[in-house]
């Protein structure tokens, strides 16, 4: 039943009967090889967009850290249940903002100074319980293999065989909102189903022998942060630490999972995933999706400009908007203009819910595949 549908899609795409991605009926086929190469995209982007300004990068860090401490001081001083919900939402968003800056350190788009990137990255990521080098290395693997069913790292689709070997409770948790928006800490410890390794273990399959010392350093920094939180719990009480740090941390995790998922899933048109010779760095990158988050765009450093970031992660976040604008004439229909957001990106929740209800697994065979739906999961969730 499902296999026949996937087989039809695979044959259709393998035929490559398109011109500039447009088939004989005038429909755009996102899986068609693009009529441009990555060098043409690069050439369209102004040269100054590649320039990294460490002073400017540090100014964003300083601003975000000052806001975080000011919010915490205000919450501790007021200690009011009228203020706490506001504090949790805003502080959790600020935790997400400093994660993005640490992410830039990991890419080297923060500055050209390797030591500065690592020091700032460790401070920012350890403060929100992310192992800097462990995550940096796995995220690099994600960028190098984006859109590849077998080798991608972030929200990669499960092949049907692996998916159907999961027990029903695991499937329900993996595809139910908001449970699925809290999986990031689990991913750090054990990765996704079908993949082995931990971001904390220097001897994990994620890492090469030359990376073990760096991973160990980050795990030690992560552990020190855990001990600091335990110490603060004795000083100020566990409830106060939970209110000041624990709840914002959960909001941050939800932001991270929400944004990361929607940059690779949930577009109105089904987008392909690749295997074997059909995959290329460019074709995989072109299946990523830009999103508009309204007034939150500036707070989380324009991470919604995701297509150009995926293709060229060396570009600093403060040049991504300009770089995207310059690249769009080259990308043509391979760039999907994000739907504009209101003051709050509530429109993205419908994308998330629809995708979680439809995008469950991909065929075990075929070099160009699309997500398929598990009717049993839909039925169990509706009961």
Secondary structure, DSSP 8 states (H G I E B T S, - for coil): -HHHHHHHHHHHHHH---BTTB-TTS-B-TTS--SS-HHHHHHHS-GGGG---HHHHHHHHHHHHHHHHHHHHHHHHH--HHHHHHHHHHHHHHHHHHHHHHHHHHHT-S-S-HHHHHHHHHHHHHHTT--HHHHHHHHHHHHHTTTBTTT--SS---BHHHHHTS-HHHHHHHTSTTGGGG-HHHHHHH-STT----SS-TTSTTS-GGGHHHHHHHHHHHHHHHHHHHHHHHHH-HHHHIIIIIHHHHHHHHHHHHHHHHTTS--SS---EE-GGG--HHHHHTT------TTHHHHTTTTT-HHHHHH-TTS-GGGHHHHHHHHHHHHGGGS-------SS-THHHHHHHHHHHH--BB-SS-SEE--B--HHHHHHHH-
